[in-house]
């Protein structure tokens, strides 16, 4: 009995060492360009770009299977950041993917909610909290404003509310005209 326990322990140790060596030796590194592109995307996981999430879209951009102008939630700022990162010309937002809009967050009217869980199933970032036949609510800090919870709701108890600008959400606006034109106007 002791011999069989020792034999199995030795065999487990040998296989563990082999697996540990193989994990280190044959480790597959991720593409650093994909990581950098993914970091620039807004992580809404909304699918408006035609891909199931931000990571697959980043992989498609890196392999040049997709353009940098397919992300409506990221808008112009993301297009310029990707163009700068990839040393490409910035393109206008592709209207086939949607239009840039203000940042929003979902709000559920808890009095109207019937607890059908269809919105929970549609949310790509698990920002909706609730259970079957119970009211649901939104975790505002997790909601990306992707609007994917709106279509499946049978009682229309979800609405998108604009995020008001405050010290945490305000951003300096981009100049409306290129700096070269404003320099010419000053000199004249």
Secondary structure as GFF3:
##gff-version 3
##sequence-region A 1 188
A	DSSP	alpha_helix	2	25	.	.	.	ID=ss1
A	DSSP	alpha_helix	32	40	.	.	.	ID=ss2
A	DSSP	alpha_helix	54	62	.	.	.	ID=ss3
A	DSSP	alpha_helix	75	86	.	.	.	ID=ss4
A	DSSP	three_ten_helix	95	97	.	.	.	ID=ss5
A	DSSP	beta_strand	104	108	.	.	.	ID=ss6
A	DSSP	alpha_helix	118	122	.	.	.	ID=ss7
A	DSSP	beta_strand	128	129	.	.	.	ID=ss8
A	DSSP	beta_strand	137	138	.	.	.	ID=ss9
A	DSSP	alpha_helix	148	152	.	.	.	ID=ss10
A	DSSP	beta_strand	158	162	.	.	.	ID=ss11
A	DSSP	alpha_helix	179	187	.	.	.	ID=ss12
###
